[in-house]
Amino acid sequence: MSDPPALPKPRPVLEGLTGEYYGFCARGELRFQRCDDCGRWRHPPRVLCARCGSPRWTWTRSTGRGRVFTWTVVHQAMHPAFASEVPYAVLVVEMDEGVRLAANLRGAAPDELCLDWPVEVEFEVRDGTLTVPTFRPVR
């Protein structure tokens, strides 16, 4: 008897600003919006700057580096498509640019995590149309 087919993981809707963000990820580039008027970086993507209200911004490439701000270790999958991966760590990374990004940990066990641990982005191709950022420790 064969295993049942794997369930697809939930996905973001690849439209508008979200679609643009994931389009850069598909090219292996982590980019965030940066306000053209006050210079503030922002994530998640949105139309107006939270600091100055400007609608003028540019997608600007990130260094791809940051530090672990916080994390949680998932021991019980909240969606059946993730059941085979438990336990896994979901990080909040404070990027060099100051924005925070939630993503999965790769290349280390969840019990190795510590605050302020330096990490760098790598990209995980989930299917032909979705590439997501994940983070690996800088060793």
ROSE-4610 file (N, C-alpha, C; in Angstrom, 1 decimal, always signed):
// ROSE-4610
residu = [M/M/M/S/S/S/D/D/D/P/P/P/P/P/P/A/A/A/L/L/L/P/P/P/K/K/K/P/P/P/R/R/R/P/P/P/V/V/V/L/L/L/E/E/E/G/G/G/L/L/L/T/T/T/G/G/G/E/E/E/Y/Y/Y/Y/Y/Y/G/G/G/F/F/F/C/C/C/A/A/A/R/R/R/G/G/G/E/E/E/L/L/L/R/R/R/F/F/F/Q/Q/Q/R/R/R/C/C/C/D/D/D/D/D/D/C/C/C/G/G/G/R/R/R/W/W/W/R/R/R/H/H/H/P/P/P/P/P/P/R/R/R/V/V/V/L/L/L/C/C/C/A/A/A/R/R/R/C/C/C/G/G/G/S/S/S/P/P/P/R/R/R/W/W/W/T/T/T/W/W/W/T/T/T/R/R/R/S/S/S/T/T/T/G/G/G/R/R/R/G/G/G/R/R/R/V/V/V/F/F/F/T/T/T/W/W/W/T/T/T/V/V/V/V/V/V/H/H/H/Q/Q/Q/A/A/A/M/M/M/H/H/H/P/P/P/A/A/A/F/F/F/A/A/A/S/S/S/E/E/E/V/V/V/P/P/P/Y/Y/Y/A/A/A/V/V/V/L/L/L/V/V/V/V/V/V/E/E/E/M/M/M/D/D/D/E/E/E/G/G/G/V/V/V/R/R/R/L/L/L/A/A/A/A/A/A/N/N/N/L/L/L/R/R/R/G/G/G/A/A/A/A/A/A/P/P/P/D/D/D/E/E/E/L/L/L/C/C/C/L/L/L/D/D/D/W/W/W/P/P/P/V/V/V/E/E/E/V/V/V/E/E/E/F/F/F/E/E/E/V/V/V/R/R/R/D/D/D/G/G/G/T/T/T/L/L/L/T/T/T/V/V/V/P/P/P/T/T/T/F/F/F/R/R/R/P/P/P/V/V/V/R/R/R]
num = [1/1/1/2/2/2/3/3/3/4/4/4/5/5/5/6/6/6/7/7/7/8/8/8/9/9/9/10/10/10/11/11/11/12/12/12/13/13/13/14/14/14/15/15/15/16/16/16/17/17/17/18/18/18/19/19/19/20/20/20/21/21/21/22/22/22/23/23/23/24/24/24/25/25/25/26/26/26/27/27/27/28/28/28/29/29/29/30/30/30/31/31/31/32/32/32/33/33/33/34/34/34/35/35/35/36/36/36/37/37/37/38/38/38/39/39/39/40/40/40/41/41/41/42/42/42/43/43/43/44/44/44/45/45/45/46/46/46/47/47/47/48/48/48/49/49/49/50/50/50/51/51/51/52/52/52/53/53/53/54/54/54/55/55/55/56/56/56/57/57/57/58/58/58/59/59/59/60/60/60/61/61/61/62/62/62/63/63/63/64/64/64/65/65/65/66/66/66/67/67/67/68/68/68/69/69/69/70/70/70/71/71/71/72/72/72/73/73/73/74/74/74/75/75/75/76/76/76/77/77/77/78/78/78/79/79/79/80/80/80/81/81/81/82/82/82/83/83/83/84/84/84/85/85/85/86/86/86/87/87/87/88/88/88/89/89/89/90/90/90/91/91/91/92/92/92/93/93/93/94/94/94/95/95/95/96/96/96/97/97/97/98/98/98/99/99/99/100/100/100/101/101/101/102/102/102/103/103/103/104/104/104/105/105/105/106/106/106/107/107/107/108/108/108/109/109/109/110/110/110/111/111/111/112/112/112/113/113/113/114/114/114/115/115/115/116/116/116/117/117/117/118/118/118/119/119/119/120/120/120/121/121/121/122/122/122/123/123/123/124/124/124/125/125/125/126/126/126/127/127/127/128/128/128/129/129/129/130/130/130/131/131/131/132/132/132/133/133/133/134/134/134/135/135/135/136/136/136/137/137/137/138/138/138/139/139/139]
x = [+0.8/+0.0/+0.9/+0.6/+1.4/+0.9/+1.7/+1.4/+0.4/-0.5/-1.5/-0.7/-1.2/-0.5/-0.4/+0.7/+1.0/-0.1/-0.5/-1.4/-0.7/-1.3/-0.6/-0.6/+0.5/+0.6/-0.2/-0.8/-1.5/-0.5/-1.0/-0.2/-0.7/+0.2/-0.3/-1.0/-1.8/-2.4/-1.4/-0.9/+0.2/-0.3/-0.9/-1.5/-1.0/-1.0/-0.7/+0.7/+0.8/+2.1/+2.7/+1.8/+2.3/+2.9/+2.2/+2.7/+4.1/+4.2/+5.5/+6.6/+6.3/+7.3/+7.8/+6.8/+7.2/+7.8/+7.5/+8.2/+9.7/+10.1/+11.5/+12.1/+11.4/+11.9/+12.1/+11.3/+11.4/+12.7/+13.2/+14.4/+15.6/+15.4/+16.5/+16.9/+15.9/+16.2/+15.2/+15.7/+14.9/+14.8/+13.6/+13.5/+12.3/+12.5/+11.5/+11.2/+10.1/+9.7/+10.6/+11.0/+11.7/+11.0/+10.6/+10.0/+10.9/+10.5/+11.3/+11.4/+10.5/+10.6/+11.3/+11.0/+11.7/+12.8/+12.8/+13.8/+13.5/+12.3/+12.0/+11.7/+12.3/+12.0/+10.7/+10.0/+8.8/+8.5/+7.8/+7.4/+6.3/+5.2/+4.8/+4.5/+4.5/+4.3/+2.9/+2.9/+1.7/+1.8/+0.8/+0.7/+1.3/+1.1/+1.6/+2.6/+3.5/+4.5/+3.8/+4.1/+3.5/+4.1/+5.3/+5.9/+5.5/+5.5/+5.3/+4.0/+3.4/+2.2/+2.5/+3.7/+4.0/+3.6/+3.0/+2.7/+3.9/+5.0/+6.2/+7.2/+7.5/+8.4/+9.1/+10.1/+10.9/+11.1/+11.1/+11.5/+13.0/+13.6/+15.0/+15.6/+16.7/+17.3/+17.8/+17.5/+18.0/+19.4/+20.1/+21.4/+21.1/+19.9/+19.6/+20.1/+20.6/+21.1/+20.3/+20.2/+19.5/+19.9/+19.1/+19.3/+17.9/+18.0/+16.8/+16.2/+15.0/+14.4/+13.6/+12.8/+12.1/+11.8/+11.2/+10.8/+9.8/+9.2/+8.4/+8.7/+8.6/+8.7/+7.4/+7.0/+5.7/+5.8/+5.0/+5.1/+3.8/+2.8/+1.5/+1.1/+1.1/+0.8/-0.6/-0.8/-2.1/-2.8/-2.0/-2.6/-1.9/-2.7/-2.2/-1.0/-0.8/+0.3/+1.6/+1.6/+2.9/+3.2/+2.3/+2.4/+3.7/+4.2/+5.5/+6.7/+6.6/+7.7/+7.9/+6.9/+7.1/+8.1/+8.8/+8.8/+9.6/+9.2/+9.9/+9.8/+10.8/+10.9/+10.4/+9.6/+9.2/+9.9/+10.7/+11.5/+10.8/+11.1/+10.9/+12.3/+12.7/+14.1/+14.0/+14.9/+15.0/+16.1/+15.8/+16.7/+17.7/+18.8/+19.7/+19.0/+18.0/+17.3/+16.3/+16.1/+15.2/+13.8/+13.4/+12.1/+12.2/+11.0/+11.0/+10.2/+10.7/+10.2/+10.0/+8.8/+8.6/+8.9/+9.6/+10.0/+10.5/+10.7/+11.1/+12.7/+13.1/+14.5/+15.0/+16.1/+16.7/+18.2/+18.7/+20.2/+20.5/+19.6/+19.8/+18.6/+18.8/+17.7/+17.1/+15.8/+15.1/+15.8/+16.3/+16.9/+18.3/+18.8/+20.0/+19.8/+18.5/+18.2/+18.5/+19.0/+19.2/+18.9/+18.5/+18.2/+19.5/+19.2/+20.3/+21.2/+20.8/+21.7/+21.7/+22.9/+22.9/+22.4/+21.6/+21.0/+21.1/+21.0/+20.9/+19.8/+19.3/+18.2/+18.7/+17.8/+18.0/+16.5/+16.4/+15.0/+14.7/+13.4/+12.9/+11.8/+12.0/+11.1/+10.0/+8.8/+7.7/+7.0/+6.9/+6.4/+6.8/+6.2/+6.7/+6.3/+5.4/+5.0/+5.2/+5.8/+6.0/+7.4/+8.1/+9.4/+9.3/+9.7/+9.6/+10.9/+11.1/+12.4/+12.4/+13.5/+13.8/+15.1/+15.5/+16.7/+17.6/+18.9/+19.9/+20.9/+21.4/+22.4/+23.7/+24.3/+25.6/+26.6/+27.4/+28.3/+29.7]
y = [-1.2/+0.0/+1.2/+2.2/+3.4/+4.5/+5.5/+6.6/+7.5/+8.1/+9.0/+10.2/+10.9/+12.1/+13.1/+13.9/+15.0/+16.1/+16.6/+17.8/+19.0/+19.9/+21.1/+22.1/+22.8/+23.8/+25.0/+25.7/+26.9/+27.9/+28.8/+29.7/+31.1/+32.1/+33.5/+33.7/+34.6/+35.0/+35.9/+35.4/+36.1/+37.2/+38.2/+39.4/+40.7/+41.7/+43.1/+43.1/+43.8/+44.0/+42.7/+41.8/+40.5/+39.7/+39.7/+39.1/+39.6/+40.9/+41.5/+41.0/+41.0/+40.6/+39.1/+38.2/+36.9/+36.7/+37.6/+37.6/+37.8/+38.7/+39.0/+37.7/+37.1/+35.9/+34.8/+34.7/+33.7/+33.9/+35.1/+35.5/+35.4/+34.9/+34.8/+36.1/+37.1/+38.4/+38.7/+39.1/+39.5/+41.0/+41.6/+43.0/+43.5/+44.7/+45.3/+46.7/+47.2/+48.6/+49.5/+50.6/+51.7/+53.0/+53.8/+55.1/+56.0/+56.6/+57.5/+58.9/+59.2/+60.5/+60.5/+59.5/+59.5/+58.4/+57.5/+56.4/+55.2/+55.2/+54.1/+52.8/+51.7/+50.4/+49.8/+49.0/+48.4/+47.0/+46.3/+44.9/+44.6/+44.0/+43.6/+44.7/+44.5/+45.5/+46.2/+47.5/+48.3/+49.6/+50.2/+51.4/+52.6/+52.9/+54.2/+53.9/+54.8/+54.8/+55.0/+54.2/+54.3/+55.5/+55.9/+57.0/+58.4/+58.5/+59.9/+59.9/+58.8/+58.8/+58.9/+58.9/+59.0/+57.8/+58.0/+56.9/+56.6/+57.3/+57.1/+56.1/+55.0/+54.0/+53.3/+52.5/+51.7/+50.3/+49.3/+48.0/+48.0/+47.8/+47.9/+46.6/+46.1/+44.8/+44.8/+43.8/+43.6/+42.9/+43.1/+42.4/+40.9/+40.5/+39.1/+38.6/+39.5/+39.1/+39.7/+39.0/+39.6/+38.8/+39.0/+38.3/+37.7/+36.6/+36.0/+37.0/+37.5/+38.3/+37.5/+36.5/+35.6/+34.4/+33.3/+32.1/+31.3/+30.4/+29.4/+28.0/+27.0/+25.7/+25.0/+24.6/+24.0/+22.5/+21.9/+20.5/+19.8/+20.6/+20.0/+20.9/+20.3/+21.0/+21.6/+22.8/+23.4/+23.2/+22.6/+22.3/+20.9/+20.0/+18.6/+18.6/+19.6/+19.6/+19.8/+20.2/+20.4/+19.3/+18.3/+17.3/+16.5/+16.3/+15.5/+16.3/+17.6/+18.5/+18.8/+18.4/+18.7/+17.9/+18.4/+19.8/+20.7/+21.9/+22.9/+24.3/+25.1/+26.4/+27.5/+28.4/+29.6/+30.8/+31.5/+32.6/+33.9/+34.9/+36.3/+36.8/+37.2/+37.8/+39.3/+39.9/+41.4/+41.6/+42.1/+42.2/+43.4/+43.4/+44.5/+45.8/+45.8/+47.0/+47.5/+46.7/+47.0/+46.4/+45.9/+45.2/+43.8/+43.3/+41.9/+41.1/+39.8/+38.9/+37.5/+36.9/+35.6/+34.6/+33.5/+32.5/+31.3/+30.2/+28.9/+28.9/+28.1/+27.8/+26.7/+26.8/+25.7/+25.5/+24.3/+24.1/+24.1/+24.0/+23.9/+23.3/+22.7/+22.1/+23.2/+23.1/+24.2/+24.4/+23.3/+23.5/+24.2/+24.5/+25.3/+26.8/+27.2/+28.6/+29.4/+30.6/+31.6/+33.0/+33.9/+35.2/+35.9/+36.7/+37.5/+36.7/+35.5/+34.6/+35.1/+35.3/+35.8/+34.7/+35.2/+34.3/+35.0/+34.2/+34.7/+34.0/+34.7/+34.2/+33.1/+32.2/+31.3/+31.1/+30.6/+30.5/+29.1/+28.8/+27.4/+27.5/+26.7/+26.6/+25.6/+26.1/+25.2/+24.5/+25.2/+24.6/+25.5/+25.3/+26.1/+27.6/+28.0/+29.4/+30.1/+29.4/+30.0/+29.7/+30.7/+30.6/+31.4/+30.8/+31.5/+31.7/+32.8/+33.0/+32.1/+31.5/+30.8/+31.3/+30.9/+31.4/+30.3/+30.5/+29.5/+30.3/+29.6/+30.3/+30.7/+31.8/+32.2/+31.5/+30.6/+29.9/+30.4]
z = [+0.0/+0.0/+0.0/-0.8/-0.9/+0.1/+0.4/+1.3/+0.5/+1.3/+0.7/+0.1/-0.9/-1.4/-0.4/-0.4/+0.5/+0.3/+1.4/+1.3/+0.9/+0.1/-0.2/+1.0/+1.2/+2.3/+1.9/+2.9/+2.7/+2.0/+1.1/+0.4/+0.5/+0.4/+0.2/-1.1/-1.2/-2.5/-3.2/-4.4/-5.0/-6.0/-5.3/-6.1/-5.4/-6.1/-5.5/-5.0/-3.8/-3.2/-2.7/-2.2/-1.8/-2.9/-4.1/-5.3/-5.7/-5.6/-5.9/-4.9/-3.7/-2.7/-3.0/-3.2/-3.5/-4.8/-5.8/-7.0/-6.9/-6.0/-5.7/-5.1/-4.1/-3.5/-4.5/-5.5/-6.6/-7.4/-7.4/-8.1/-7.1/-5.9/-4.9/-4.3/-4.3/-3.7/-2.6/-1.4/-0.4/-0.4/-0.7/-0.8/+0.1/+0.6/+1.5/+0.9/+1.2/+0.8/+1.6/+1.0/+1.7/+1.3/+2.3/+2.0/+1.3/+0.2/-0.6/+0.1/+1.0/+1.7/+3.0/+3.9/+5.2/+5.4/+4.4/+4.4/+5.2/+5.9/+6.7/+5.9/+6.4/+5.8/+6.4/+5.6/+6.2/+5.6/+6.5/+6.1/+7.2/+6.8/+5.5/+4.5/+3.2/+2.2/+2.4/+2.2/+2.3/+1.5/+1.3/+0.3/+0.9/+2.2/+2.8/+3.9/+4.1/+5.2/+6.5/+7.5/+8.8/+9.6/+9.2/+9.9/+9.4/+8.0/+7.5/+6.6/+6.3/+5.5/+4.0/+3.6/+2.1/+1.3/+0.1/-0.8/-1.7/-1.5/-2.4/-1.7/-2.4/-1.9/-3.0/-2.6/-3.6/-3.0/-3.8/-3.3/-3.3/-2.1/-1.9/-1.4/-2.0/-1.6/-0.2/+0.6/+1.9/+1.9/+3.0/+3.2/+3.3/+3.7/+3.9/+5.2/+6.1/+7.4/+8.5/+9.6/+10.7/+12.0/+13.0/+14.3/+14.8/+15.5/+16.0/+17.1/+16.9/+17.8/+18.8/+18.3/+19.2/+18.3/+18.9/+18.2/+19.0/+18.3/+18.9/+18.3/+19.0/+18.5/+18.4/+17.2/+17.0/+17.2/+18.1/+18.4/+17.9/+17.6/+17.1/+15.9/+14.8/+13.5/+13.6/+13.2/+13.2/+11.8/+10.9/+9.5/+9.2/+8.7/+8.4/+7.4/+6.6/+5.6/+6.3/+7.6/+8.3/+9.3/+9.4/+10.4/+10.4/+9.2/+9.1/+9.4/+9.7/+10.0/+11.5/+12.3/+13.7/+14.4/+15.4/+15.8/+14.8/+14.6/+13.8/+14.5/+14.1/+14.7/+13.7/+14.2/+13.5/+14.2/+13.4/+13.9/+13.6/+14.4/+14.1/+14.0/+12.8/+12.6/+12.5/+13.3/+13.1/+12.1/+10.9/+9.8/+10.1/+9.4/+9.5/+9.2/+8.4/+8.0/+9.1/+10.1/+11.2/+11.1/+9.9/+9.9/+10.5/+10.8/+11.4/+10.4/+10.3/+9.3/+10.0/+9.9/+10.4/+9.3/+9.7/+8.7/+9.5/+8.8/+9.3/+9.5/+10.4/+10.6/+9.8/+9.2/+8.4/+8.9/+8.8/+9.1/+10.6/+11.5/+12.9/+13.6/+14.7/+15.5/+16.3/+16.6/+17.4/+18.8/+19.4/+20.7/+20.7/+19.5/+19.4/+19.4/+19.2/+19.1/+20.4/+20.2/+21.3/+20.8/+21.7/+21.3/+20.7/+19.7/+19.0/+18.2/+17.9/+17.1/+15.6/+15.0/+13.7/+12.7/+11.8/+10.7/+9.4/+8.3/+7.0/+6.2/+5.2/+4.4/+3.4/+3.2/+2.1/+1.6/+0.4/-0.2/-0.4/-0.1/-0.2/-1.3/-2.4/-3.5/-3.1/-2.9/-2.5/-3.6/-4.7/-5.9/-7.1/-8.2/-9.4/-9.3/-8.4/-8.3/-7.0/-6.0/-4.7/-4.2/-3.8/-3.2/-1.9/-0.7/+0.5/+1.2/+1.9/+2.6/+3.9/+4.2/+5.4/+6.0/+7.2/+7.7/+8.3/+8.1/+8.5/+9.4/+10.4/+11.3/+10.5/+10.9/+10.4/+11.3/+10.8/+11.7/+11.5]
